[in-house]
Amino acid sequence: MYRASLFLVLTAACLCAQSPGYRIVHRYRLGGDGSWDYVVPDPLNHRVFIARENRIMVVDEKSGKLLGEVTGIDGAHGAAIAAKSGHGFATEGHGQSVAMFDLKTYKVLSHIPAAEDADAILYDAPSDRVFTLNGDAHSSTVIDPVDGKRIATVPLGGKPEYGVSAGDGKVYANLTDISEVVEIDAKSAAVTRRWPAAPCKQPVSMAIDTAHHRLFSGCRGGMMAVSDYQAGKIVVTVPIGTGVDGAGFDPSTSDAFASTADGKLTVIHEDSPDQYKIVQEVATPERSRNMGLDPRTHQIFVPSAEFGPANGARRPPVLPGTFTLLVIEPTH
């Protein structure tokens, strides 16, 4: 039984009673042509990696300065940082491949075959492996981060969007077309469990609370679904905005986040593993649906831009020179 009604009551009370705890503190105008996708902070080196169609922009977290770009990416979607190997990885959705690059020079070292619609990508430290999430191929490509070789291809049984590493040898991903969450054993490169995300429809973004074994799935249907990944079930849902594509969880503040295209960053506090309340909605520009969280600084990075007329296209074009990185942080 989902206790969404209870959380709506808590939400209303909380929004009236509490002052905003997060605010936009910086707007870094980075410019450049093209749209964007996943935003991946590198907390150890205070950098942010942002996918921009044909390249990965690398931005200094502290100054907003563009440090460099990983160029020659054929349909950039996401990035993964495998610091131990000194390598980064970028999915190439058009090229059905993954670009391995040097984390210091940003030079591309090789292109690794993946699969159709190579989209999100993540690094799992316990297995020391990189996992892609290939949307249209309904699979995950497993890569050795040292030599850049493909180890395996894992059939997932549905279209994956974003995923996370639990840090215990398991990797989790949303399957958006069939509204499921899937568990992958990182070492054996095989699916071990799956469970329905209902009432969540089209789960896309994902974040994790490893201390309490909770997954947060941002759903295009306008909610965040919280899973108990030990039990393999949804325990509660919380309303968010529409057009979600980013999520995060900060273990220090027990706050979860969902960034949505309708122009808001929803802040959800974890009172307990099964109790949540909305504490704030930070206004952001429309179409600012991606985000990245640095848990060390508690800063949230949200890209935005100005757009031209769509003229029948699925998405309106980004006006040249308007791409901006917003920095949101807690006020106390």
Secondary structure as GFF3:
##gff-version 3
##sequence-region A 1 332
A	DSSP	alpha_helix	4	17	.	.	.	ID=ss1
A	DSSP	beta_strand	22	29	.	.	.	ID=ss2
A	DSSP	beta_strand	39	42	.	.	.	ID=ss3
A	DSSP	three_ten_helix	43	45	.	.	.	ID=ss4
A	DSSP	beta_strand	47	51	.	.	.	ID=ss5
A	DSSP	beta_strand	53	60	.	.	.	ID=ss6
A	DSSP	beta_strand	66	82	.	.	.	ID=ss7
A	DSSP	three_ten_helix	83	85	.	.	.	ID=ss8
A	DSSP	beta_strand	87	92	.	.	.	ID=ss9
A	DSSP	beta_strand	97	102	.	.	.	ID=ss10
A	DSSP	beta_strand	108	113	.	.	.	ID=ss11
A	DSSP	beta_strand	118	124	.	.	.	ID=ss12
A	DSSP	beta_strand	129	134	.	.	.	ID=ss13
A	DSSP	beta_strand	139	143	.	.	.	ID=ss14
A	DSSP	beta_strand	150	155	.	.	.	ID=ss15
A	DSSP	beta_strand	160	165	.	.	.	ID=ss16
A	DSSP	beta_strand	170	175	.	.	.	ID=ss17
A	DSSP	beta_strand	180	185	.	.	.	ID=ss18
A	DSSP	beta_strand	190	196	.	.	.	ID=ss19
A	DSSP	beta_strand	203	209	.	.	.	ID=ss20
A	DSSP	beta_strand	214	219	.	.	.	ID=ss21
A	DSSP	beta_strand	223	228	.	.	.	ID=ss22
A	DSSP	beta_strand	233	239	.	.	.	ID=ss23
A	DSSP	beta_strand	244	250	.	.	.	ID=ss24
A	DSSP	beta_strand	255	260	.	.	.	ID=ss25
A	DSSP	beta_strand	264	272	.	.	.	ID=ss26
A	DSSP	beta_strand	275	283	.	.	.	ID=ss27
A	DSSP	beta_strand	292	294	.	.	.	ID=ss28
A	DSSP	beta_strand	299	304	.	.	.	ID=ss29
A	DSSP	beta_strand	324	330	.	.	.	ID=ss30
###
